[in-house]
Amino acid sequence: MSLIVQKYGGTSVGNIERIKAVAERVAKTIKEGNQVIVVVSAMAGETDKLIGLAQQISPNPGEREMDMLLSSGERVTSALTAMAIEALGHKARAFTGRQAGIITNTMHTKARIEKISGERIKKAIAEGYAVVIAGFQGVTEGESDVTTLGRGGSDLSAVAVAAATNADLCEIYTDVDGVYTTDPNIVPEARKLEKISYEEMLELASLGAKVLQTRSVEFAKKFKVPVVVRSSFNYNPGTLVVEEDKEMENVVVSGIAYDKNQTKITVVNVPDKPGIAARLFDTIAAANVVVDMIVQNISSDGKFADISFTVPKTDTKKALEVTEAVAKELGAERVDKREDTSKVSIIGVGMRTHSGVAAKMFQVLAGHNINIMMISTSEIKVSCVIDLKFTELAVRVLHEAFELAG
Amino acid sequence: MSLIVQKYGGTSVGNIERIKAVAERVAKTIKEGNQVIVVVSAMAGETDKLIGLAQQISPNPGEREMDMLLSSGERVTSALTAMAIEALGHKARAFTGRQAGIITNTMHTKARIEKISGERIKKAIAEGYAVVIAGFQGVTEGESDVTTLGRGGSDLSAVAVAAATNADLCEIYTDVDGVYTTDPNIVPEARKLEKISYEEMLELASLGAKVLQTRSVEFAKKFKVPVVVRSSFNYNPGTLVVEEDKEMENVVVSGIAYDKNQTKITVVNVPDKPGIAARLFDTIAAANVVVDMIVQNISSDGKFADISFTVPKTDTKKALEVTEAVAKELGAERVDKREDTSKVSIIGVGMRTHSGVAAKMFQVLAGHNINIMMISTSEIKVSCVIDLKFTELAVRVLHEAFELAG
């Protein structure tokens, strides 16, 4: 008998028919001899509706109250899902994040899970209940206030609960069949991956392939929780996210990701002296803007530097304001920005053991006259910032060059 | 400085504009030098919407999960109302029933409040916050499960919180101006009462004048909480519900109530022996049907009895099934039912000290050829079951006969 955690996203519980379909799948999993813990998101659109109500009341609603508001959506689906499972003749219990023992810090609207005291879940499972947990939410120590885990937080709830209960598998149900070598909307030949390592999934998730929330992958990696990403609309097998193995190392590139949500900002001709980068990025961080890539060049005479970096498009205004203030202070000539950029990345754990991968990427892009504005690399990833209009072309030619099609 | 509890019903928080109006009223109350605790219902229609969702899933959803589902509506309004108060520049905190310390028994969907450990409310009030509490909900001992208090439960939340915090006044905001001598839709001359005793309010509430939930009046009476019923749509003074005083005793009849939700069931020709009524009503109670009036007649030869009683119309089917089974067992001739009946009642604490009130009621009805099928009396009330179609006529002529118009 296995203990399986199944997480269903907003579209998977988007209406009563979908909730009944989820219950059918849970019942099937039970009949196959498993114990099941279900984690549910709010019905698709509910969270946005609640945010809309709050914004009609206040441009800047308090975050504690925001969490009380937003956490209601998952309570509704958890109760309805438990009822639907019971209607099929199986025992089921709905638990809030608090009742499931998900303890977080007090960072409202983006709280971090500190521990899970899953006693109540374990007891219910032992008593033969299917347990349905409201995702996305937790409670602060001492059970005083309700918190939420930020967008995509239900993925994290599921993985964390799987870790706390030593579950054998964590299934993330969504509206796609799994993780693909790239976006099938751009490359129809894109192939569904059978298996992918946590590291690769992490790079894919953080690079804009919105299948799994980044923190949930980090959590799965840390606690070695095997995760399957699959569709709740069919019974296809999905993609398994697990620890890296020998077989994976033979694949140099597993996938191509892209992110169109990038603004490139350049501080031009900063008089070069120690600490300029620190000064700049400290200030930007203090403004709560997350910087992605950073490149610094020194002029030929060694006296001036250009510092370029990328930020999410939504933060462009805030980032520019801060940057211009610091640039002035540092004596820079000017600040440039480019919003018509995107980031294209190749990912694969095989890069660790294969050389020349980055060079091949640059050649392929150059061969199609795609100019590279910035480059950033990690052990298992190479990213290039390019002109926005070449995004699809770049993804297609890289997918072909690295022979990712089925 | 007074501590005032204000309860706002579903229509009073029915949309964003209404919630903002509630916040304005709270702000006004604060500016007048008071501390305020707000208790809110779900937005009008929300609870029914949630019940509808549950019924689409299961004809008989689990009550524990039902409570988790239903309690979400009040969480939403409490969070939004706190945001709206803060948007007006006052400090506000939203609390769930659990956070407010409302501890109930485990009777899901109709839980009873066992105690209120209002420490967190008192602390927040002392720190200068307006406290907004999600009505209708509590939590079981040990804070394990969410419970709801049954329809109209937010009134009870408000009165109980007022009692627990020694509030000076509990204001119940609704969509009517207060308590009237009778339904103004039937009698346009109906007069708003300035003041009414707990006992009278209790009779009115339980007789179908749906202004205040019955249990909340019992609670207010027990803990001597002064309650005001008033409209959230204007600043009219409303009706004060307090302990009986001398002045009230001079008024023989304060109001006329009616209840169209009555089915009369008669068990005809039961062989009369000790214990038949006990046997019948024990069985009906075991089926969870609440019986209202009971009348028993013995035939002239003393050998047979007719037992008549009334039940809510919605329980007709269940009550009939049970009654027919018991009637057979007791050797009764047959069971009759009449669904076209209603109950009309006169209420007034003055009845205690004035005689002939019931006789006058019967004369008035007889004078208009309204046949009385059943009679029931209490210290401060006389009720008659009559033909449904005479309801409005009876209310009008009684209102006139007892000179209740302004």
Interface residues (C-beta under 8 A of the other chain):
Chain A: I16 I19 K20 L50 L53 A54 Q56 I57 S58 P61 G62 R64 E65 M66 M68 L69 S71 S72 G73 R75 V76 S78 A79 L80 A82 M83 A84 E86 A87 A92 R93 A94 T96 Q99 R120 E143 S144 D145 V146
Chain B: I16 I19 K20 L50 L53 A54 Q56 I57 S58 P61 G62 R64 E65 M66 M68 L69 S71 S72 G73 R75 V76 S78 A79 L80 A82 M83 A84 E86 A87 A92 R93 A94 T96 Q99 R120 E143 S144 D145 V146
